[in-house]
């Protein structure tokens, strides 16, 4: 069981949070609801302004500049939550014995430490003199650079047909650009969608204008007079004004590993979101829950509430209910609830505007679903069906 962030004897809690994304600020917000006296310090390497990171992949069509994505400036959120913000600050290490965080701005003592360090985009090993110009979007500064790079562009190549790649493809297409998406997988969203749903999803975005190049990969990117020329493994060459790599995220675990915490794919946490050191908790893209990484909004908000209660003195396990993944692709809306086990079967039905796939177990209980197109409107109904037998509330 994790420590509850007290010094004993009723002393004021000193909570340090590393990371200013939804996870970091989410914990701070929930903790402040429960404890008005705790001293909360949030450390971040950026400016500390709050924005919704998922909006990065669907802001282009709305012509939203980077600054317009900020929903709460750093100064405002600090005043709202009565916290100390250390912006543009590097975390250099964690002294677990002294319970101090070592930063470029000095040492910070803590009774409870929260790692909300997020994840870095995976960068492919691409050859060629144009490889350095391949773009990635993982934060507000990345998005700002991406907007500048595609000003005046007409053709964009996207590496990766997963969730982020598909969302960017839809958004760029809606911005009036031609989009080619390259992925070694045989269909988009291959980690989330069963084959029939993947093919249905691909066909709808193709009808909208996305060029899919499945079963292929980029070997090299060469500079051209304007933009780049991509050499594909299958032998084809593709011209593009800009190249975006969106092949996935890798949890930031370097700090935790250097501190001697247990790390696998992510920072391993228990049912209370505590690391192998009970005074240190982890949340969000950097955390590994059992064997799972959950880089989505709903798990972050769920974990933030539980972590805040624990830090406030009431150890509270993180309990994830059914949490659907919502893919922001207006050309084909998608809601996906991955099944909770692998002992069932997928059943599919479709009409011209929508496709529904249900994953049922041997007792014909609904365990997961995929809703595409017009069927996405049935999310609430199917969530209730999944949640009811388990006696839990739908997300």
VEXFIBA-651179 format. One line per field, with one value per residue (C-alpha): residue number from 0; residue in one letter; x, y, z. Coordinates in Angstrom, 1 decimal, decimal comma. Example, Ala and Ser with C-alpha at 12.3 -4.5 7.8 and 13.67 -1.06 7.14 Angstrom:
residues 2
nr <- (0	1)
rest <- (A	S)
xx <- (12,3	13,7)
yy <- (-4,5	-1,1)
zz <- (7,8	7,1)
This chain:
residues 395
nr <- (0	1	2	3	4	5	6	7	8	9	10	11	12	13	14	15	16	17	18	19	20	21	22	23	24	25	26	27	28	29	30	31	32	33	34	35	36	37	38	39	40	41	42	43	44	45	46	47	48	49	50	51	52	53	54	55	56	57	58	59	60	61	62	63	64	65	66	67	68	69	70	71	72	73	74	75	76	77	78	79	80	81	82	83	84	85	86	87	88	89	90	91	92	93	94	95	96	97	98	99	100	101	102	103	104	105	106	107	108	109	110	111	112	113	114	115	116	117	118	119	120	121	122	123	124	125	126	127	128	129	130	131	132	133	134	135	136	137	138	139	140	141	142	143	144	145	146	147	148	149	150	151	152	153	154	155	156	157	158	159	160	161	162	163	164	165	166	167	168	169	170	171	172	173	174	175	176	177	178	179	180	181	182	183	184	185	186	187	188	189	190	191	192	193	194	195	196	197	198	199	200	201	202	203	204	205	206	207	208	209	210	211	212	213	214	215	216	217	218	219	220	221	222	223	224	225	226	227	228	229	230	231	232	233	234	235	236	237	238	239	240	241	242	243	244	245	246	247	248	249	250	251	252	253	254	255	256	257	258	259	260	261	262	263	264	265	266	267	268	269	270	271	272	273	274	275	276	277	278	279	280	281	282	283	284	285	286	287	288	289	290	291	292	293	294	295	296	297	298	299	300	301	302	303	304	305	306	307	308	309	310	311	312	313	314	315	316	317	318	319	320	321	322	323	324	325	326	327	328	329	330	331	332	333	334	335	336	337	338	339	340	341	342	343	344	345	346	347	348	349	350	351	352	353	354	355	356	357	358	359	360	361	362	363	364	365	366	367	368	369	370	371	372	373	374	375	376	377	378	379	380	381	382	383	384	385	386	387	388	389	390	391	392	393	394)
rest <- (X	X	X	X	X	X	X	X	X	X	X	X	X	X	X	X	X	X	X	X	X	X	X	X	X	X	X	X	X	X	X	X	X	X	X	X	X	X	X	X	X	X	X	X	X	X	X	X	X	X	X	X	X	X	X	X	X	X	X	X	X	X	X	X	X	X	X	X	X	X	X	X	X	X	X	X	X	X	X	X	X	X	X	X	X	X	X	X	X	X	X	X	X	X	X	X	X	X	X	X	X	X	X	X	X	X	X	X	X	X	X	X	X	X	X	X	X	X	X	X	X	X	X	X	X	X	X	X	X	X	X	X	X	X	X	X	X	X	X	X	X	X	X	X	X	X	X	X	X	X	X	X	X	X	X	X	X	X	X	X	X	X	X	X	X	X	X	X	X	X	X	X	X	X	X	X	X	X	X	X	X	X	X	X	X	X	X	X	X	X	X	X	X	X	X	X	X	X	X	X	X	X	X	X	X	X	X	X	X	X	X	X	X	X	X	X	X	X	X	X	X	X	X	X	X	X	X	X	X	X	X	X	X	X	X	X	X	X	X	X	X	X	X	X	X	X	X	X	X	X	X	X	X	X	X	X	X	X	X	X	X	X	X	X	X	X	X	X	X	X	X	X	X	X	X	X	X	X	X	X	X	X	X	X	X	X	X	X	X	X	X	X	X	X	X	X	X	X	X	X	X	X	X	X	X	X	X	X	X	X	X	X	X	X	X	X	X	X	X	X	X	X	X	X	X	X	X	X	X	X	X	X	X	X	X	X	X	X	X	X	X	X	X	X	X	X	X	X	X	X	X	X	X	X	X	X	X	X	X	X	X	X	X	X	X	X	X	X	X	X	X	X	X	X	X	X	X	X	X	X	X	X	X	X	X	X	X	X	X	X	X	X	X	X	X)
xx <- (0,0	1,4	2,3	-0,5	1,8	1,9	4,8	3,0	1,6	-0,7	2,1	1,3	1,7	4,4	3,3	5,6	4,1	6,4	4,6	2,1	-0,2	-3,7	-2,3	-0,2	-2,8	-5,5	-3,9	-3,4	-7,0	-8,4	-6,1	-7,0	-10,6	-9,7	-6,9	-6,8	-3,6	-1,3	1,7	1,7	4,6	4,4	7,6	7,6	10,1	7,7	5,7	3,1	0,0	-2,8	-4,2	-5,9	-3,2	-5,8	-6,8	-3,4	-4,6	-7,8	-7,1	-5,8	-9,1	-10,5	-7,4	-6,5	-3,1	-1,0	-1,7	-5,5	-5,3	-4,3	-7,4	-5,9	-2,7	-0,1	-0,7	-4,4	-4,3	-1,6	-4,0	-7,0	-5,2	-3,0	0,1	3,7	4,8	8,4	8,2	11,1	12,7	14,7	14,4	17,8	17,1	15,2	16,8	14,5	16,3	16,1	12,7	13,8	13,5	16,7	15,9	17,8	16,0	17,1	16,0	12,3	11,4	8,3	6,1	4,4	5,8	3,7	5,4	3,3	6,1	4,2	5,7	7,9	6,9	8,7	11,1	11,7	15,3	14,9	17,9	18,4	19,4	15,7	15,2	15,9	12,9	10,4	8,0	6,4	3,6	3,6	3,2	2,2	5,7	5,7	2,2	3,5	6,4	4,2	1,8	4,7	6,1	2,9	2,1	1,5	1,8	-0,5	0,7	1,4	2,8	2,0	3,9	1,6	-2,1	-2,8	-5,0	-3,0	-2,0	-5,6	-6,8	-4,2	-5,0	-8,7	-7,8	-5,3	-7,8	-10,4	-7,9	-7,8	-4,6	-3,8	-2,8	-1,0	-0,7	2,0	1,9	3,3	0,0	-2,7	-5,3	-5,7	-6,1	-4,8	-4,2	-7,8	-10,0	-10,8	-10,3	-13,8	-14,1	-10,6	-11,5	-14,8	-13,0	-10,3	-12,9	-14,7	-11,6	-10,5	-13,8	-13,1	-9,8	-7,1	-4,6	-3,7	-0,5	-0,7	1,9	4,7	7,2	9,6	13,3	14,6	13,6	15,5	15,5	13,8	13,5	10,3	9,6	10,8	10,9	10,1	11,5	9,2	10,3	8,0	9,9	7,6	8,6	6,3	6,6	5,4	5,7	6,0	6,3	4,7	5,7	2,9	3,8	3,2	4,5	7,2	6,7	9,3	10,9	14,5	14,0	12,2	14,8	17,7	15,9	15,8	12,1	10,7	10,3	9,2	7,5	6,4	6,8	5,2	2,5	0,2	-3,5	-3,0	-0,9	2,2	5,5	8,0	8,6	5,3	6,0	6,1	3,1	2,8	0,0	-0,8	1,3	4,3	2,5	2,1	-1,0	-0,3	0,7	-1,2	-0,3	-3,4	-2,5	-6,1	-8,0	-10,5	-7,9	-6,0	-9,0	-9,9	-6,4	-6,1	-9,1	-7,8	-4,3	-5,6	-7,6	-4,5	-2,3	-5,0	-4,8	-7,3	-5,5	-7,8	-7,2	-7,6	-10,6	-11,0	-14,5	-15,4	-13,5	-14,1	-11,6	-13,0	-11,3	-11,7	-12,2	-15,4	-15,2	-15,9	-16,6	-15,3	-15,9	-14,0	-14,2	-11,5	-12,8	-11,8	-10,9	-10,2	-12,7	-15,5	-16,3	-17,0	-20,4	-20,8	-23,7	-23,7	-25,8	-24,7	-23,9	-22,6	-21,0	-21,4	-19,3	-20,0	-17,7	-19,7	-18,5	-19,7	-22,7	-23,6	-22,6	-21,3	-17,6	-16,5	-17,6	-16,7	-19,1	-18,3	-20,0	-23,6	-23,4	-21,2	-24,3	-25,1	-22,1	-24,1	-26,5	-23,8	-21,7	-24,7	-24,9	-21,2	-21,3	-24,6	-23,4	-20,3	-22,2	-20,2	-21,0	-20,3	-17,6)
yy <- (0,0	3,5	6,1	8,7	11,7	12,7	13,6	12,2	14,2	16,1	17,9	19,6	17,3	18,2	16,9	17,1	16,4	16,0	16,8	19,4	17,5	16,2	13,6	16,0	18,8	16,2	14,9	18,5	19,5	16,4	16,7	20,3	19,4	17,1	18,9	22,7	22,8	20,5	22,2	21,2	21,9	21,0	20,7	20,9	21,4	23,6	26,7	24,9	26,2	23,7	22,3	19,1	17,1	15,0	18,2	18,3	15,8	17,5	21,2	21,9	21,7	24,3	26,5	26,7	28,1	26,6	29,4	29,0	25,5	26,7	26,5	27,7	29,8	28,7	31,7	31,1	27,4	28,1	30,6	28,3	25,3	27,3	25,5	26,4	26,0	25,4	26,0	25,4	23,3	20,1	17,2	15,8	12,9	11,5	11,0	8,4	8,1	11,8	12,1	14,9	15,7	17,1	19,9	22,6	25,0	23,2	20,3	19,8	17,7	15,6	13,4	12,2	12,2	11,8	10,9	12,2	12,3	11,2	9,5	10,3	9,6	6,6	7,7	5,3	4,5	6,1	6,6	9,5	13,2	14,1	12,0	14,9	16,8	14,1	15,7	14,4	16,1	15,3	18,7	22,3	23,3	20,3	21,3	24,9	23,6	21,3	24,1	26,2	23,3	22,6	26,2	26,2	22,4	20,2	16,7	15,1	11,6	10,1	7,1	5,0	4,1	3,8	6,1	9,3	8,7	8,1	11,2	13,4	11,9	12,9	16,3	17,1	15,8	18,2	21,0	20,5	18,5	15,3	12,6	9,3	6,9	4,2	1,3	-2,3	-3,5	-4,7	-2,2	0,9	0,8	-2,8	-2,9	-1,9	-3,1	-6,7	-7,3	-6,6	-3,3	-2,3	-2,8	-0,9	2,0	2,1	2,1	5,1	7,2	6,1	7,3	10,6	10,9	9,2	7,1	4,0	2,2	-0,9	-3,7	-1,2	0,9	3,8	2,9	6,4	10,0	12,2	16,0	17,4	20,9	21,2	18,7	15,1	11,9	8,8	5,4	2,6	-0,9	-2,2	-0,3	2,7	6,3	8,9	12,7	14,8	18,4	17,2	13,9	13,2	10,2	8,9	5,3	5,3	6,4	5,1	5,9	8,2	5,9	7,2	9,2	6,3	3,8	5,9	6,1	2,4	2,0	-1,0	-0,4	-2,7	-1,1	1,7	2,5	-0,5	0,5	-1,5	-1,2	2,1	3,5	3,2	2,3	-0,1	2,8	3,4	7,2	7,5	7,1	7,2	8,1	8,5	7,6	6,7	4,2	0,5	-1,1	-4,8	-5,6	-2,7	0,8	3,0	6,3	7,6	10,3	8,3	6,1	9,2	10,9	7,7	7,3	11,0	10,7	7,6	9,0	12,3	10,4	8,3	11,4	13,1	10,2	7,6	4,9	4,2	1,6	2,6	0,8	1,0	0,4	0,0	2,8	3,2	4,7	7,4	8,0	11,6	10,9	12,7	10,9	7,7	8,2	5,3	4,1	1,1	-0,8	-3,5	-6,8	-7,6	-11,2	-13,4	-16,2	-14,9	-14,1	-11,1	-10,7	-8,1	-6,2	-3,2	-1,0	1,6	4,2	2,3	-0,9	-2,6	-5,4	-7,0	-9,2	-11,8	-14,5	-18,1	-16,9	-14,3	-11,4	-8,3	-7,8	-5,3	-3,6	-1,5	1,2	2,8	5,6	6,2	3,3	5,4	7,0	3,8	4,2	4,9	2,1	-0,5	0,8	0,2	-3,4	-4,0	-2,4	-3,8	-7,4	-6,2	-3,9	-0,8	2,6	3,2	5,7)
zz <- (0,0	-0,9	1,6	2,1	1,8	5,5	7,6	10,6	13,5	11,2	9,4	6,1	3,1	0,6	-2,8	-5,8	-9,3	-12,3	-15,5	-16,5	-18,9	-18,2	-15,7	-13,6	-13,5	-13,1	-9,8	-8,6	-9,3	-7,6	-4,6	-4,0	-3,8	-0,9	0,9	1,0	3,1	1,1	-0,5	-4,1	-6,4	-10,0	-12,1	-15,9	-18,6	-20,6	-19,8	-17,8	-19,8	-19,8	-23,0	-24,1	-25,8	-27,8	-29,6	-31,4	-33,9	-34,9	-34,7	-38,2	-40,0	-37,5	-38,3	-34,7	-33,9	-31,1	-28,7	-29,3	-27,9	-24,5	-22,3	-19,1	-18,9	-16,3	-14,1	-14,0	-13,1	-10,4	-8,8	-9,1	-7,5	-5,1	-6,3	-7,0	-10,6	-11,6	-15,3	-17,8	-15,1	-15,6	-13,2	-12,6	-10,3	-7,3	-3,9	-2,5	0,8	1,5	-0,2	-2,4	-6,1	-7,6	-10,2	-12,1	-9,7	-6,5	-4,3	-3,5	-0,4	-0,7	1,4	-1,8	-5,3	-8,5	-11,8	-14,7	-17,2	-20,2	-23,3	-26,2	-29,8	-31,3	-34,0	-36,9	-38,0	-41,5	-43,8	-46,2	-46,1	-45,6	-42,5	-40,2	-41,6	-40,7	-38,2	-35,0	-32,9	-29,2	-27,6	-28,3	-29,5	-31,9	-33,2	-33,8	-35,8	-37,8	-38,7	-39,9	-41,9	-43,8	-44,7	-48,4	-48,7	-50,7	-50,2	-46,8	-46,0	-42,7	-41,3	-39,2	-39,5	-35,8	-33,8	-34,0	-37,7	-38,6	-36,8	-38,4	-41,8	-41,4	-40,1	-42,9	-45,5	-44,0	-44,3	-48,1	-48,3	-50,1	-47,6	-48,0	-45,0	-45,0	-42,5	-42,5	-41,1	-43,4	-42,1	-40,0	-36,2	-36,3	-32,6	-31,8	-34,6	-35,7	-39,4	-40,7	-38,8	-39,9	-43,6	-43,1	-41,5	-44,2	-46,9	-45,4	-45,1	-48,6	-49,9	-48,2	-50,0	-47,8	-49,8	-47,8	-48,4	-46,3	-46,1	-46,8	-45,0	-45,6	-46,1	-46,7	-47,1	-49,5	-49,7	-52,9	-54,4	-52,4	-49,6	-49,7	-51,7	-49,8	-51,0	-49,9	-49,0	-51,8	-54,4	-54,9	-54,6	-53,1	-53,2	-50,2	-49,1	-45,5	-43,7	-40,3	-38,2	-36,0	-35,2	-31,4	-28,0	-25,7	-21,9	-20,4	-17,8	-17,6	-14,4	-12,7	-13,8	-12,6	-9,2	-9,0	-9,5	-11,3	-15,0	-17,8	-20,8	-18,5	-14,8	-13,1	-10,6	-8,3	-7,7	-5,9	-8,7	-6,4	-7,9	-6,2	-3,8	-1,9	-1,6	-5,4	-7,6	-11,4	-13,7	-17,4	-20,5	-18,4	-16,1	-16,6	-15,0	-14,8	-18,4	-19,9	-21,0	-21,1	-22,9	-23,0	-21,3	-19,3	-17,5	-16,6	-15,0	-13,2	-11,8	-10,9	-8,6	-6,8	-6,5	-5,0	-2,4	-1,5	-1,2	0,9	3,5	2,3	0,3	-2,7	-5,4	-9,0	-10,4	-14,2	-15,5	-19,2	-21,0	-24,7	-27,0	-29,2	-32,5	-33,7	-37,4	-38,6	-42,0	-40,0	-36,3	-34,3	-30,7	-29,5	-26,3	-26,4	-24,9	-21,4	-22,2	-25,2	-24,6	-26,9	-30,5	-32,6	-34,2	-36,9	-38,5	-40,8	-43,1	-45,6	-42,9	-39,9	-38,7	-35,3	-33,9	-30,6	-28,6	-26,6	-24,2	-23,9	-21,9	-24,6	-22,3	-24,1	-23,3	-25,9	-29,0	-32,1	-33,4	-36,7	-38,7	-37,7	-35,2	-33,0	-31,6	-29,7	-27,4	-24,2	-24,8	-25,3	-22,4	-20,1	-21,4	-20,7	-17,3	-15,9	-15,3	-13,6	-11,3	-12,2	-13,7	-17,4	-18,3)
